[in-house]
Amino acid sequence: NDTTAEGFVGVVRLAWTVLLMLTQDRNSARDSVINAFSRAVTDIWSCLDIICRLNAFKFLRERVMQAAAYQNDDDDIVYMYTGYAHKLMMCFLSHPTSRDKIKEIKEKAMNALSPYSLPQDHREDPNISGEQIGQPINQPFVSLLELVGEIYQKEPELVHGNEELWTFVVYAGEDHTNTQTLVAFLGLLSTLASSDVGAAKVYELLQGKIYRSVGWNTLFDCLSIYEEKFKKSLQSSTSMLPDFPEGDAQALVAYLAVLQKVVENGNPSERRKWFPDIEPLFKLLSYENVPPYLKGALRNSITAFVKVSPQLKDAVWSYLEQYDLPVVTVPPGQHAATQVYDMRFELNEVEARRESYPSTISFLNLVNALIAEERNISDKGRRFMGIFKFVYEDVFGPFPQRAYADPREKWELALACLEHFHM
């Protein structure tokens, strides 16, 4: 149809524009006529305007690289075409003319997108598109970030020694004023941290020396601030917890995904020194107003620390017992005197109603990771009996009867249960 044809024309125009820029560089190097040079720049800028207006980046990512034909092709063919896409984008991102255009569309995205997201149902994916939350989605800057991430998700080794890419990352990460662009940028960082080299680079980028507002301190400070705010709310006369801002929850999920990738893929000898204080990651787990998908992201990032060192594993156990929701077990034939907001309640009364189970899945995966690393078996696992009872009776037993908005969660839940039983 016309939209598809227009999309492919946009991709061809993108490639043609890159060729024009390279040709212009060669001509200018040969001291060509100034008028011809000026006309070439005008033509390039006109092409860039059309590329961004039609958002060729979005089409290339969604309709080409994510298409079934591309995904299911031979590995060698996919590698070859991904390599071509890598070369195309590096030429595009590194050229001064296109870099000026990128800065322009970034500024437009900052102005067009509201810094405040409209509320969305907590069942929804935190990576929900802008259109679904009342924001314009056809932002070429966001699509460009997602396209670059798509390329290096397929071929992580292309990140190594890629100075053009890291230069782009530096200027793309500055001064985000809204959730959508920040989440897209953090999504790119998460992809780039898929190798030990990328993880080390991303860790350094977020140390606070490159960006003013994007960094590890922002993540950990935000978690501590919200914990303090909720604690004060419970101590006040109203004792009511405020709603968790949706935009902040989405941004925290994106941050936590980066943290998880950095810790998982970091060099084992280096990563144990990177995050000496992980306590803030636990502080929001017990609050019922924290969206389950944010709790899931918190526990997923915590799980990454379990294998870093025995000391961190012990710290995770300790903080988990201190902060996370309890697993309350009631003797057979008895009922709890009062309703307690524990893992059982969150599963049956919160997640089951939303037909989405990120908190429970992450809890099981975290517990399984801890048990797998446990070396003290003197009590033959008796201390885990309460958790086993919860998994057997409340999670695994009813799992076929529950409704699932995402069918994948049904099998993730079952797999986590079976792994727990195997242990």
C-alpha positions, 0 to 999 in steps of 0.5 A, spaced: 500 500 500 501 507 499 504 507 506 508 501 505 511 504 499 512 511 502 516 507 508 521 504 503 522 510 499 524 514 506 529 508 507 532 509 500 532 517 501 536 516 508 541 511 504 541 516 499 542 522 504 548 519 507 551 518 500 550 525 498 553 527 505 559 522 503 560 525 496 559 532 499 565 531 504 570 528 498 568 534 493 569 539 499 576 536 500 578 537 493 576 544 493 570 544 489 566 550 487 563 554 493 556 554 490 555 547 488 557 546 496 552 550 498 547 547 494 549 540 496 548 542 503 541 545 501 539 538 498 541 534 504 538 538 509 531 538 505 532 530 504 533 530 512 527 534 513 523 529 509 526 523 513 524 526 519 517 528 517 516 521 515 520 518 520 524 513 516 527 511 522 521 508 525 519 504 519 526 501 518 526 499 525 518 496 525 517 494 518 524 492 516 528 489 522 523 487 526 519 484 520 518 476 520 522 475 514 528 479 517 528 476 524 527 469 521 532 469 515 539 465 515 543 468 521 549 470 516 544 474 512 541 477 518 548 479 520 550 482 513 544 486 513 545 488 520 552 490 519 550 494 513 545 498 517 550 499 522 555 502 517 549 506 514 547 509 521 554 510 523 555 515 517 549 518 519 550 519 526 557 522 525 556 527 520 556 534 522 550 536 518 546 530 520 548 531 527 545 538 527 539 535 524 539 530 530 540 536 535 534 539 532 529 533 532 531 532 539 529 539 541 523 539 538 521 532 541 523 536 548 518 541 546 512 537 543 512 531 549 509 533 556 514 532 562 508 529 565 505 522 562 497 521 563 495 516 568 495 509 565 493 502 568 498 498 572 497 492 568 500 495 562 507 495 559 511 500 562 514 501 555 507 503 552 507 507 546 506 515 547 500 514 543 496 510 548 498 515 554 495 521 550 502 523 547 504 524 540 508 518 538 511 520 531 517 523 534 523 521 530 528 522 535 525 517 539 525 512 533 532 514 532 534 512 539 530 505 538 533 504 531 540 504 534 538 500 539 535 495 535 541 494 531 546 493 537 541 488 540 542 484 534 550 485 534 553 487 540 560 486 538 559 492 533 559 496 540 566 495 541 571 501 539 565 504 536 567 511 537 562 514 533 556 511 537 559 513 543 559 520 541 552 520 539 550 517 546 553 523 549 550 528 546 543 524 545 543 523 553 543 530 555 538 534 558 531 530 557 525 533 560 520 528 559 519 521 560 518 518 553 525 521 551 528 519 557 526 512 557 528 511 550 535 513 551 535 509 557 533 503 553 539 504 548 543 504 554 540 498 556 542 495 549 549 497 549 550 494 556 550 487 553 557 486 553 562 487 558 565 492 554 559 496 553 557 495 560 563 498 563 562 504 558 555 505 560 557 504 568 562 510 566 557 514 562 552 514 568 557 516 574 555 523 573 561 526 570 558 526 563 550 528 564 547 533 569 541 529 570 542 522 568 546 518 572 546 512 578 545 518 583 538 520 580 536 512 580 538 511 587 536 518 590 529 517 587 528 511 590 530 513 597 526 520 596 520 516 595 521 511 600 521 517 605 515 520 602 511 514 603 514 513 610 511 520 612 505 519 609 503 513 613 506 516 619 501 522 618 494 523 620 491 521 614 495 514 613 494 514 606 499 513 601 499 517 595 499 514 588 505 513 584 506 518 578 506 513 572 512 517 569 516 516 574 515 509 575 516 508 567 523 512 568 525 508 574 523 501 570 528 504 564 533 505 569 533 499 573 533 495 566 540 499 565 542 497 572 541 490 571 544 489 564 550 493 567 551 488 573 549 482 569 554 483 563 560 487 567 567 484 568 566 480 574 572 483 578 570 490 576 563 490 577 563 488 585 566 495 586 561 499 582 555 499 587 557 498 594 550 500 597 544 497 594 539 498 600 535 503 596 533 498 591 529 494 596 526 500 600 519 500 595 518 493 595 513 493 601 509 499 599 502 497 596 502 503 592 508 501 588 506 498 581 507 491 581 511 492 574 516 497 578 517 492 583 518 486 578 524 491 575 526 492 582 527 485 584 530 483 577 535 488 578 537 485 585 537 478 582 543 481 578 547 482 584 546 475 587 552 472 583 557 478 584 560 476 590 558 472 596 558 478 601 553 481 596 548 475 596 548 475 603 546 482 603 541 481 598 538 476 603 538 481 609 535 486 605 530 482 603 528 480 610 528 487 612 524 490 606 520 485 602 513 483 602 513 477 607 510 470 606 505 469 611 503 462 612 497 460 616 497 453 620 492 448 616 485 449 618 486 456 621 485 463 618 489 470 619 486 474 624 487 480 620 488 481 613 496 482 611 499 486 605 503 480 603 506 476 597 499 472 597 495 478 598 499 482 592 498 475 588 491 474 589 488 481 590 492 485 586 496 482 580 490 477 579 485 482 578 490 486 573 491 479 569 499 481 570 504 478 574 511 481 574 511 482 582 510 475 583 515 472 577 520 477 579 520 474 587 520 467 585 526 468 580 530 472 586 528 467 591 531 461 586 537 465 584 538 466 592 537 459 593 541 456 588 547 460 591 546 458 598 552 454 601 549 453 608 545 447 608 545 445 615 538 446 616 536 442 610 532 448 607 527 448 613 527 456 613 525 456 606 518 452 607 514 458 608 516 460 601 515 453 598 508 453 601 506 459 598 509 457 591 506 450 591 499 453 594 498 460 591 502 460 585 503 453 582 496 450 584 491 455 581 496 458 575 492 454 570 485 457 572 488 464 572 487 469 567 493 472 563 493 479 559 500 476 556 500 469 555 508 469 556 507 470 563 503 464 565 509 460 562 514 464 566 510 463 572 510 456 571 517 455 569 519 459 576 515 454 580 518 448 577 525 451 578 523 452 585 521 445 586 527 442 583 531 446 588 
